[in-house]
Amino acid sequence: MTPEYEIPPFRIREYGKTELAVLYSPHLRTVTAVKKLRRWIRGNRPLMAALAEADYNPRRLSYTPREVELIVRHLGAPG
C-alpha cells in the first residue's frame, strides 16, 4: 500500500515571477516556464484587463498577492 500525501492548498502571497512560473510548469526549464506563463497571461484578455486595474507592472520581478489572486482566478491554481 502506498502512503497518501496531502497536497497543501495553494497560498496567495507574493511570488517571484520565476517561482510562480515553475509552480505552473515544473517540468520545463526555468526560462521556458517564465515565457510560457507570460504567454498565458498576455493571451488572456480578461486577466490582462484585471491586472491593469490592479496597477500591474510587467517590469517588476515579482507578483503582488493581488496579482497572484487574479492570475489564479483566471488560470486556475498551479499544480
N, C-alpha and C positions, 0 to 999 in steps of 0.2 A: 504494500500500500504506500502510495506516495504522499508525503506531507502536503497539506494545503497551506498556501501562503496568502495572507490577506494583503491586497494591494491598497496602500493608503490612498485616500481621495486626493485629487489634485488640489493644491493650495494656491489661492490667489494671493500673490505678493509680487514684489519687484523681481524681475528676471533679467539677466543679461541676454542680449539677443541670441548669442551663441547657445547659451544654456537652454533657452526655450526651444530653439530650433532643433537641438539634439533630442529633447524630450519628444518632439513630434516625429522626428526621423532618426531614431537611434542607430539604424542600420547603415546610414550614409556617413561619408566623411564630413567633418565639421563644416568646411566651407560650402559643400554641396547642400547640407541641411539648411544653412542660413539662406542660401539662394532660393531653395525650394520654399521655405516659409515666406520669404519676401514675395515670391511669385504668387503664392496663395493669397497673401494679404492684398497685394496690388490688384489681383484678379477678382476680388470680391468687393464690388462697388458699395454695397450697404455697409460693409466693415470699414472701408476707406472713409466713407461719409461720417460714420460714428467716431472713428479715430480723429478725423479733422475737427469735429466738435469738441473732442477731449484734448485739443491742442497737441496732437501727436507731432513729434519732431523726428523725421526719419534719420537724422544725423546723430541722435542720441544713442549711446551704446547699450542702453537697457530699456525695457518696457516698464512703465509705471504699473502699479496694481490696477488702476482703472483701465489702462490699455490691455493688460492681460485679461481682465474680465471681459472686455469687448471681443478680443480675439477668441477666447474660449466660447463665448456666446455664439459667435458666427462660424467657427471652425470645429467646435467640439473640443473636449479636453484631450490633451495628448495621452498616448498610451493606448 
